[in-house]
């Protein structure tokens, strides 16, 4: 019976994680829309709320940190931008910020190493 209880708990935990990931997935378009519309404070709040909500997927975390980088730069918060950059780069070390599509301020806040 103890084993059944462990399996049940593991299944509930996996279900809860999946729910968190689904909620995060539904928040990502709104996060990106906040950044695109210049609603940077809302983007920071939403991004950090999703990050703190539980086990989100690696790809979701990548999107969130990249959006937070843009938002923090726009809010003139260099330390927070550097933190978002470092977190994003840790997950995507080979990704480059295209100078054609990415502003010089963002590239300066997140230099390629």
N, C-alpha and C positions, 0 to 999 in steps of 0.2 A: 504494500500500500504506500510506503514511503516513496518508492520509485514513481508510482502513479502521480503522487502529489508533486514531485519534482518535475515530471514531464508536463503536468498541468500548469505549473508556475512558469516554466520555460515557454510554453505556448502562449500564455497570457502576456508575458514580457515581449515576445516577438510580435504579438498583435498590437500591443501598445506602441512599440517602436514603429511599426508599419503605419499606425494612425498618425503619429508625429510626422513621419516622412510625407504622408499624403497631405497633411495640413500645411507643411512647409512648401510642398510643391504648388499648392493653391495660392500661397503668399508670394511666390517668386515673381509672377507677372505684375502684381501690385507693387512690389519693391522696385522693379525695373521701371514701371510707370512713374512712381514717385520721383526717381532720379531723373528720368527724361523730362518730367514736368517742372523740375526745379523745386520739388518738395523735399528738400534735403533732410530737414529735421525729422519728418515723417519716415523717410527712408532709413535713417539711422535707428530710429525707434523700432521700426518693423524688422530690420535686419538683425538687430541685437535680440529682439524678442524671439525671432525664429531660431537663432543660434542657441539661445538659452532654453528652448522648449524641449530639448531632448536629443536623441540620436538621429540627426539628419544625415543624409547621404553625403559622400565626399563631393559629388558633383554639385549638390545643393550648396554646400559650404563654399565651394569655389565661386559660384555665382554671387553668393551673399557678400563675400569679402571683396570681390571685384566691384560690386555696387557700393559697398561701404567706402572703398577707396575714393570713388568719384564724389560721394556725398561729403566725406570729410575734407577733401580738397576744396570743394565748393564752399564749405563752411569755414574755410581758413583755419583748420585744425591740423597742423602739420604732424604733431605727435600721434594723433589718432590715425591719420592717413598713413604714416609710416608703419604703424601696427597692423592696419588692414593690408597694406602692401606686403609686409613680411609674412603674414598668415596666408595670403593669396599665393605669394611666390613659393612658400613651403609646399604648397599643393600642386603648383604649376610652374616648376622651376625653368622650363624651357620656353614658356609662353612669353612672347614679346609684345610690348605696347607699340602698335603701329603708329609711326609719326604722322601718317596721313589721316588717321581716324581718331587719334587720341591727343588731347590738348597738351601743350608743353607743360602746363602746371601739373597735370597728372603724371606725366613722364618724369618731371623733376622730383615729385614726391615719391616716386617708385622707380628709382633708377635700376637699369639692368646691371647685374653683377657679372 
